[in-house]
Amino acid sequence: MLASSKTQRVDLRISPAAKEMIQAAAQAQDKTVSEFLLDSGLTSAAETLADRRLFILDDAQWQAFQAALDALPRARPRLARLMKTGR
């Protein structure tokens, strides 16, 4: 969990059924609802962001990725013409 002083508040509206489920889950983990929601939210946020920052490739995929990065750019005559003439 992120270490810092708790100075911010988050409010949300949920259905009674959702609140009961969250309370039951928090109790099952011997946590307060706030602790449960914060831990669950931070875990989900870390997983979501990791998917956008980290990707795993096997050896063949890594080699193909490296080859694509190392390859010289392809000639794009139409793009060059467009950049010169604006048409």
Sequence and secondary structure as in RCSB ss.txt:
>XXXX:A:sequence
MLASSKTQRVDLRISPAAKEMIQAAAQAQDKTVSEFLLDSGLTSAAETLADRRLFILDDAQWQAFQAALDALPRA
RPRLARLMKTGR
>XXXX:A:secstr
   S           HHHHHHHHHHHHHTT  HHHHHHHHHHHHHHHHHHHHH     HHHHHHHHHHHHS    
 HHHHHHHHH  
